[in-house]
Amino acid sequence: MQGPTPRPWIDTLGIYQGGKSKIAGIDRAIKLSSNESALGPSPKAMAAYREEATQLHRYPDPIYHDLRAALAQKYDLDPGRIVCGLGSDEILKNLCRAYAAPSDEVIYSRYGFMMYPIAAQAVGAVPVEADDDNFVAHVDSLLAAVTDKTRIVFLANPNNPTGTYLSAQELDRLHAGLPTNVILVIDSAYAEYVNFDDYDAGLELVAKAPNVVMTRTFSKLYGLGSLRIGWGYAQSEIAAVLDKIRDPFNVSGPAQKAAIAALQDHEFEEKALAHNSYWRRWLSDELTALGLTVIPSAANFVLVRFADTTISAEQANNYLMQKGYILRWLPGQGLADCLRMTVGLQEENEAVIGHLKELMQGA
Ligand SMILES: *Cc1c(COP(=O)(O)O)cnc(C)c1O
């Protein structure tokens, strides 16, 4: 007897692997595997979230009026072109649902964010991986991958898991080389952390082009990953399409309220940014001093390579786990000789470096 059969592409669909948060036999593991904010959420965001507890019986604002107004004010945007999602992941997925049909092609860069092939496959589209250039997205390779079937190009800028980014000029060149019927999605999940002058989160391109979408998240700098809230900015027609296919109440009331409070807590934001710049540099220096290769990062994590070392990335990963620290080893993404480490609190960063010293200098 034949049971229910899912669409044919579901069989090959990858499942998103989140960072581990538990280690068997260890009571309280320190999680540095998902690029979560070292300092957690803003105290004002937590207060706004708690206050919303009395309203849990109410459906949330379906058009996120106040949140869009707060975003529009902060970044000088047209609120009518802002879309909000259940995490920015929902927006990435909905772009595929709306614009890519089975056997259409969706391009992303080698070592690009793991969600892109998954979002493409979920609608039966074909994920196409373009070569990178030494851990950096490569504009010419991305453009060379374009065919008649291409519908979307996804670019995380800065990229996860490499931490590298493309300059505004390179983004312009990428966009200029794309046919106008292809959407360029600039996933700027880590934009707030970038402190380089040649960077633009994508707003300049969205402002002038009809086929560009920028996505952002409250899961990283703002420390609200558990609330699942992200947003995007696009030209009005794309924004209207995204609004049409989302669920009507996709973003919860507590998430909307906490996000607004987080956006407005400038002092906490500055503190989180300063913490990240200091410790990202410190970690990069310390890891380099251990003979490891650190890929230059613009985000809140570092990707470190164990090339020409007696200790492998896997051994280092296992050793740190025994000590209670979870980093991210990504053999499935072709990065078996690398570990990705989220910038943590001072004592966490120092402990990881201390344990790596024991391991590598004892070897
Ligand atoms: C973490 C991350 C996101 C954010 O996902 P949310 O669904 O908003 O939590 C998006 N893109 C990249 C590249 C990321 O690393």
The ligand as an ORCA input file, in Angstrom:
! r2SCAN-3c Opt
* xyz 0 1
  C      22.484     34.167     12.383
  C      22.303     34.470     10.955
  C      21.082     34.900     10.471
  C      19.966     35.229     11.424
  O      18.997     34.323     11.484
  P      17.669     34.668     12.315
  O      16.695     33.781     11.635
  O      17.342     36.105     12.135
  O      17.954     34.297     13.727
  C      20.942     35.183      9.135
  N      21.990     35.075      8.303
  C      23.204     34.696      8.736
  C      24.337     34.662      7.794
  C      23.395     34.369     10.072
  O      24.583     33.964     10.501
*
